[in-house]
Amino acid sequence: MDDRPDVALQGSELPPAASPPIFNMPQALSMTLALLFAIYGIWAYVLNDEWQSIIFVHFGFTPLRYVYPLMDQDLAWLWTPVTYSLLHGSLQHIGFNVLWLAAFGAPVIRRIGTLRYILFWILSAATAAFFHAALHWGQETILVGASGVVSALMGAACRFAFNGRRGYDRIGGHLNPRQSILGAFRNRTVVIFTLMWLLGNVLIALGLPLVGADVGEVAWDAHIGGFLFGFLLFGAFDPIPVVRQIDRSA
């Protein structure tokens, strides 16, 4: 009998052929992917079942932790809203997340730089976790996975990386002017992408396993929380003043 805790796993336009994604990433993104794979490799292939459960309990996020007085606990309540985003429960789980992270993390990191990217990761992970907790308050299921952050990067990219004529620009999109929140919804490509993304998460919420049976229960609510964070608050991370942004359509 498997005595591991219940786990809610987050499931989370290719460039020209001459520039495949894996060879055209910001260094911070490459290091992020390496870190995620290293952590998963140790968890999956070095630790035994008991230690795997211990890692999930002490570094995964659970809403149950916040029902009890924080002063009566260890400090896991402080770090788990972020550390859960570095853990994954299966090879398919991490593979799905890193593909989307590679696609949407690149333009955001090029735009905001490494330090802002780290801060963006921390805050978007926490936002996604507590959005999840708001709908599962007091439950002891454990949330792991980076797709809350990936969803935040998608939301951020919707503010600048979608060109109405050419769609999503992973390579040069970071040079586009930042769209206002309302302006983004006047971009047909952004609207279609957002509706399709939202539909996918609604279907997941209704129980349709869009990402495969091996991924487990998908935390669609954390995806929503992350996306809203990235889309609504990206302006706070964007170092380029609106009046000085480059208009490449001129």
N, C-alpha and C positions, 0 to 999 in steps of 0.2 A: 504493500500500500504506500502510495506517495504521500509523505507527510509535509511536503512543502506548502507554504501559504498560497491561497488563491492569488493569482497575479493578473493584473489588467495590463496588457501589453499595448503600447502605442504602435500602430501600423503606419506606417506613416507610410525645346527645339535644339536638338543637337547642333553644335557648331559645325563648321565645314569639316570635311573628312581629314584635311591636313592638320587640324587642331583638335584631336580627340580630347574629351574632358579630363581624363586622368593626367594628361601632360600639359594642361593649360589651367591650373588652379593657383590661386593665391597660396602662399606658403602656410598661412594660418589655417586654411581649409585642409591642406594636405596633412598638417600636424593633427588637426581634429580627427580626421578619418583614421590616421594611424593610432591615435589614442583610443578611439572607440573600438577598433579591432583588437588592440592589445588587451584592453580590459575584458572584452568578450572572450578572447582566446584563453586568458588565464582562468576566467570564471568557468568556461565550458570544458576545457581540456586539462586543467591542472587541479582544480579543486574537486573534492568529492561532494556528494549530495548534501551532506550536513553543512559543509562550508558554503556551498552555493546558497542554501537557505539562509544562513547567517548573513551573508553579504546582502541579500535582498531585504532582509528584515532591518538591517542597520543602515543601509544606504538607499533603499527604495523608499518611495513616498507612500504613506498610508494615512487616510483621513482620521483613522482611529486615534492616532497619536495626539491630535489636537483637542480631543474630548477631555483629556485629563490635564490637570495643572502642569504647566511647563516646568515649573521649579521642582516638581517631584520626579522629573525624568533626567536622563542624560541629555547631551546636546544634539542628539540625532534630529530633533525637531528643527534645529537651525540649519543643518546642512542638507538634509534629505530633499527639500524642495528644489535643490539643484543637482545633487549627486544621482538622483534617479534617472536623469536624462543621459547619463553616461553608461547605463546598464542596459543589456538586452537579453531576452530570454531564449532566442534561437538564432540560428544562422540566417534563416529567412527573414526574421525580424530585423536584424542589423543590416542585412543586405538591402531590404526595402528602404530603410531609413537613409542609408548612406548614398544611395542613388539619387534620392530627392535632395539630400543635403548638398551633394556635389553640383546638382543642377541649379539650385536656388541660392546656395550659400556664396557662390563665386561672385556674382555681381554686387551683392550686399557688402561683402568684405572689401571688394575693390572700392566701393563707394565710401564706407565709413571707417575703414582701417581696422587694425588688429585690436587695439585697446577698446574701442567702442563695440567691436564684435564680441569680445569677451563679456562686456557689461550687458550687451543685448542678450547673449546666451543666458546669463544668470537670471536676469529679470524676466525674460520670456518663459524660461523653464518654471520659475516660481509662479508666474501668472497662470500658465497652463495647469500646474499642479493644483492650485487653489480653486481654479474654475472647476476642475474635476472634483475636488473635495466638496464644493458647494452642492453638488448633486449626489454625493455619496457620503455625506457627513456621518461620522461615527462608524463607518464600515471598515473592516480590517483587511480588505483586499489591498494588494501592493501594486503600485504603479511604477513601471520602468519603461524607458525608451526615449529616444531623442525626437520623436515626431511632433511633440508640442513645440519644440524649438524650430523644427523644420517648417511647421505650419506658420510660425511667426515670420520666418524668412520669406515664405511665400507671400504673406500679407505685406511685408515690407517691399518686396519686389514689385508688387502691384502698383506701388506709388511712383515707380520710375522706370522699370525695366521692360515695360510693354509698349512697343511702338505700334500705333494704330495701323500702320501700313505693312510692317514686317513681323508683327507678333512679338513673341518673347525673344529678347536679345540677351543671351547669356554672356556674350563676349564684350560687347560695347555698350550694353544698356546702362552701365553705371554713369555714363556721360550725359544721359538724358535729363532734361529738367524734371524736378520733382513735381508731381501733380498734387493738387489739393485733394482732400478727401472726397469732396463732391465732384471735383474734376475727374478723378479716377473713374467714377461711375458714368462719365460721358465718353469713356474709352470703351468701345464695343468689345475689344479683345479682353480687357480686364473684366468686364461684366460677364462674358461667356465663361472665362476661366473660373471666376468666383462662383458662378452658379453651378458649374460642373463639379467643382471641388465641394461645394456645400451639399449638392445632391449625393455625392459619394458618401459623405459623412452621415447624411440622413439615412441612407440605405444601410450603412453599418449600424447605426443606432437601432434600426428596425430588425437587425439580426442577419442581414445578408453578408456572408463572408467574402467581401470583395478581394481581400489580399491573401486568401489561402487559409486552409485549416491549421497549418502549423504555426501561424502567427499568434493564435490564441485570441482572447477577448481584446478587442481594439478600443482604446480610450478615446472615442470620438469627441467627448466633451473637452478633453485636454487639447485636441486639435482645434476646436472652435475657440477656446480661450487664447491659444497661441496665435492663431490667425488674427483675431481682433487686436491683440497687443501689437503685432507687427504692422498691421494696416493703419490703425488709429494713431499709434505713437511713434511711427518711424521718423517723423519730423524732428523729434527730440534727439535723435542720434545722427541725423544727417549733418555733416560738417559744412556743406556747401550752401551758403545763403541763397535764397530763392532768386534774388536780383542778379546774382553773379553766375548762376548755372548756365551751362553751355547749351545753346539751342542749335542742335545739329541739323535741323530742318531748314535753316536759313540758307 
